[in-house]
């Protein structure tokens, strides 16, 4: 069961909205969390009939979806499947604040309507006039993986269509302050580009919207093909984790020797890094390694950014220096197969296998 990536669109804390370049210029943020770099919406969305008073999160999501469709040269998909952990946080906060301030009277409906988790999928469908299959997965840190699995099953059942797959989450200052109280984020100034140098608890939060147009059939301009996705819950120890990863590869007729690059979800949290380090020195020790959350920050659907990065690496056959962890093997070798492995607080784990189309 494999699907092909026809187009991509990504709005993130880096200048990823331009598909003609790939992490050539890196932006360093000096703020409490990594905030998306927003493009000129008027230029990118001028042809779309957008509803009035769109929130920032919706603009980011709609723009990423539009970039993806333009990149694939497809006007309307046959299904829209999205994943989100937080939903539209800003609109949720706005609605709740207004409800408290007005003592639950005279509430404007727009903020409530835009606060639900399926808002982004619904707005995209409304704009594109796509009255077909539309589903949103809200499964915490496995939201994007669930949406991806849904997309692959859908294309297996109906191979003739195109699916617009997306992962989106936004961060707000109010939500950041709540998580700070719970000691979920790193304290004090941190250089996110040197994330692995900080051996302390906590993460650097971020946000982003990554969209992919998927098809069951290959084409000459495809970015990559997704061979499989697997999620697993609370493995007992690192040995069990390795067994799960190897089982996933075996089920897809792969072995670690066939993997040219492992992309890890390292997020700087010292508690989470322990397992990654064990795998880096064990199962992944002979494989080239990279990471991405120093560029995107941590958020529930950040693996969508990882898939975007893997697709570009396979398509361009280049690994940006900023994402390298090691450089083994030193001799040049074509990058054919990438394993993206991520876990959140050693609870939700996922593995995604992505291959080149050549």
N, C-alpha and C positions, 0 to 999 in steps of 0.2 A: 504494500500500500504506500505509494509515493505520490507527491504532488510537485508541480513545477511553479517557481516564482516568476511571474511575467512582468511584474512592476513593483516598485517600492516607493514609499513616501514617508519621510521621517522628520518630525519637529522635536528637537531635543535641546539640552543645554549647550550643544555644539552647533556649528553652522551646517547642519545636515540636510537642510531643505533644498539644497542645490545638488541634484543627482549627477551633475557633470564632474564633481570633485568628491574625494573620499578622504576625510580627516586630514586634509593638507594643512589647514590652519586650526590650531587648538586654542580654545578660549578658556582662560583661567578666571574663575569666579571668586569674588571676595564678598560673600554673603552667607547667611545662615543655612541656605540650601541652594542647590543647583536649579536655577530657573531656566525655562526654555528660552532660546533666542528666537524671537518671533520675526517672520518675514513681513514684507509689505503685503498686507491682506488685499488691498485694493488691486494690486497688480496680479496676484495669484487667483483671486476669487471674483474677478470683475464679470465673468460670464455667468456666474451663478446667481440665482435669485435667493439671497439670504434673508431669513427672517430678521426683524428688527431686534435690537437690544440683545444680541448674542453675548453670552459670557465669554471670558478669555479661554476657558477650557474647551468650550464648544468650537470656538474659532480655530484653536490648535488642532483639534481632532478633524474637523471638516477640511481644513487645509491639507493635513497629512493625507487624508483619503483622496482628495482631489489631485494632489501631486502623484499619488500612486496610480490612479486611473489614467492621468495624462502620460505618465511614464510608460504604461502598458498600451497606450493608444486604444483604450476601451472606454466607451461612454457610460454604459450601465451594466453593473454586474448582475448575476443571476441569484445571488444571495449575499447578505451582509452579516458577518459574525464577528462580534467584538468581545473583548475581555477587559474588565476593569476591577480593581480592588477597592479603590476609594470612591469611584463615581465622580460626579461633578461637585467637588468639595465646596467651591466658592458659592455656588447657588444654594447648596444645602445650608451653609452657614448664614447666608443672607436671609433665607426663608425663616430659619429658627430665630435669628436675631429680631427680625421684624415681628414674628409671633410674640416674642417676649415684650418687645417695646410697645406693641399695640394691644397687649393683653388679649391676644387671640381674636382681635376684631379687625375688620377692614384690611384683610390680607390680600396682597396682589398675587394672583395665581401664577404669574410667569416664573418666579423663582422656584416654586414648588414643582411645576411641570419640568423645569430644567434641572431639578436636583436628583431625579431618579436615575438609577444606574444605566438604564437602557436608553437614556436621552440621546447619546451620541449616535447610536445605531439608527434610532428613529429619525433624527434630523437629517442624517445622510440619505436615508431612504426617501424622505420627503423632498429633499432638494433634487435628487436624481430621478424622482418618480419611479422608484423601484419597489413595487408592491408585491414582493416575493418573500422568500424565507429570510427571516430576520431574528437573530437570537443573540442575547448577551449573557456571558458567563461571569458570575461574581463569586469567585472561589479563592479569595485572598491572594496569596503569593503564587497560586497555580491558575489564576484567571486566564492568562494568555495561553498557557499550555492546554487548558480545557477547550478554549476557543479553537486552537490549532487542531486538536484531535477531532473536534466536531466538524471542522472544515474538511479534514481528510476522509472522515466517514461519509460526509455528504457527497463528496466528489466520487467516492467509490460507489455510492448508490446511484448517483446521476453524473456520469463522467462528461457530459456534453457542456456543462456550464462553467462560468467563472465565479469565483467566490472572493469577495473583498473581506480580508481578515485584518483585524486591528487590535492593538493593545494600547490603552490610554489611561493615564492617571495624572492628576495635577496635585500640586502642593500649595498650601496657603500659609500665611504667617500665623494665623490662629491655630491651625492644626499642628504646625511646628511647635508652638509654645506648649500645647497639650502633651505632645510626645517628649518634650524636654523635661517636663515634670516627671514623666515616667522613666527618665534616664535612658531613652532609646537612641538618642543622638550623641555624637561626640561633643564634648564641651571644649570651649576655647577656640581660638583660631586654628584652622587646619588647612593645609595646602592639599586640595583634593587630587591634584595631579601626582602627588607623592603619597597616595593613600596607603600603600603597603608599608610605609616607614613608621606608621603609628600603631604601636602595639598596645591598644587600649580598647575598652568596650565601647560600643556605640557605632552608628553608621553615619554617613553623610547622605541626607535625603535628596531626592531629585524628582523629576517629573518628565513626561514625554508622551508622544503619540507616534506609533509606528504602524504603518499599514502595508499590506502585501496583497497583490492580486494573484490568486492561485488557480491553476488549471490541472486537469488530469493528464493532458497531453503535452508533449514537448514542442518547443519552437526554437527558431534559430537565435533569438535574442534573449533567451531566458537567463536569469541571474544564477539560479541554482535549483536543485531539487531537494525537497525534504523527504528523507527516507522513513523517518519514524519519530515518534515522541513517546516517552514513558514517564510516568510520575509514580513516586512511592512515598510512603508516610512513615516517619520515625523509625528508621532502621536501628537495630540494637547497638551497633558499633560500626567502626570503619570497615571491618571485614565483611559485614552484611551489605554495606554500601557498595563495596567493590563487586560483590556477587550480583547485586542488582544491576549495576552498570554492565558487567560482562554478560549477564543474561539478556539484557536489552540488545547489546551488540550481536550476540549469537542469534537471537530471534530474527535479526535483520541480515543474517549471514555475513557478519563482520567480526573482526578481531581487533585488538588494540594495535597490532602491527599494521593494520590497514588505515589507521587514523593518522593523518598528517599534522593535525593541529587540534589541541584541546583549548576551548575557550571557557574560562572559569568565572563564576559569579562572585569573585572575591569582593567584599564590600567594606573591608577595613575593620570590621568588628572582631576583636581578638578571640571571642568565644566561638565565632563561626569559622575563623581562620584555622583553628586547630584541625578540623576535618579536612579542609582543603590541603593543608600542609602534608597530612598523612598520605593523601591521594597523590599529591605532587611528587612525593618521595617514594611512592609505592607504585600503584597502578599506572600513573602517568609519567613515570620518571624518564622513560626513553622517548617521550613525545614532546614536540614543540608546544609551548604553552603561552596563552595570552589572556587578558582580562579586559573589562570594559566599564565597570561601575565607577571608576575614577573620572570617567567622561560624562556619564549619564546620571550618576547618583543612584541610590537605592529607592525603589518603589515597587509595588506589587507586580506590575507587568513589565519590569525592566528587562526580562528575557527577550521581549520583542526587539529591544535595542540590540541585544546580542545576536539575534537572528539576522537583523539588518546588517550588522557588521560582518557576520559570517558569509552572507550572500554576496556582499561587496568583495570580500577577500577572494572568494571562489571565482567571481566574475572577472576581477581585475588581476588575479594572481599576484597579489602584493599584500604584505602585512605591515600596516603603519608602525613605525618605530615606537610610538607612544603607547601601544597596547602590548608590546612584547614583555614577557616575563623571562623566558630563556630563549636561546637561539639554537636549540638542538633539533635536527642535525645541522652542522654548519654548511655542508655542501648544499647547493641549490637543489631543490626537489619540488616538482609540481605539487600544488595543493589540490588534492582530489576529494578528501573526506575530512569533515570537521565534526567534532563532538562538542556540543555545548552542554556543560554540566553546571547546575545551580542548586543551591539549597538555601532555605530561609530559617535561621535559628535551629538548624538540624531537625526540623519538623517536616516541612514540605520539600521534597527533592524532585528534580526533573532532569531528564536527559533528552536532547534533541540531536538527531543525526542528519547532517546536511552534506550534500555531495555536489560536485561540479556536474555540468551537463555535457562535458566533452568526453 
